[in-house]
């Protein structure tokens, strides 16, 4: 039996400042339990959409980063 691992997925959006420079803004952090990174990303994207009431996560974010949270409850 494979136990789920904890993952932290952070969603980012790149904006252009008034000075014409790109800046990456953190939109939301979602923590999920999943057997692997692929499943964790899928779950986090669905949760992001649910929380933001979106049909597509890319409406409010350009990218996401995943981190395994070993030893965290």
Long-range contacts (C-beta under 8 A, 24 or more apart in sequence): 2-35, 4-33, 4-34, 4-35, 5-33, 5-34, 5-35, 5-36, 5-40, 5-68, 5-69, 5-70, 6-31, 6-32, 6-33, 6-68, 6-69, 6-70, 6-72, 6-73, 7-31, 7-32, 7-33, 7-34, 7-37, 7-40, 7-44, 7-66, 7-67, 7-68, 7-69, 8-66, 8-67, 8-69, 9-40, 9-41, 9-44, 9-45, 9-48, 9-64, 9-65, 9-66, 9-67, 10-64, 10-65, 10-67, 11-48, 11-57, 11-60, 11-61, 11-63, 11-64, 12-61, 12-62, 12-63, 12-64, 12-65, 13-60, 13-61, 13-62, 14-62, 27-60, 27-61, 28-52, 28-61, 31-69, 37-66, 37-68, 40-66, 41-66
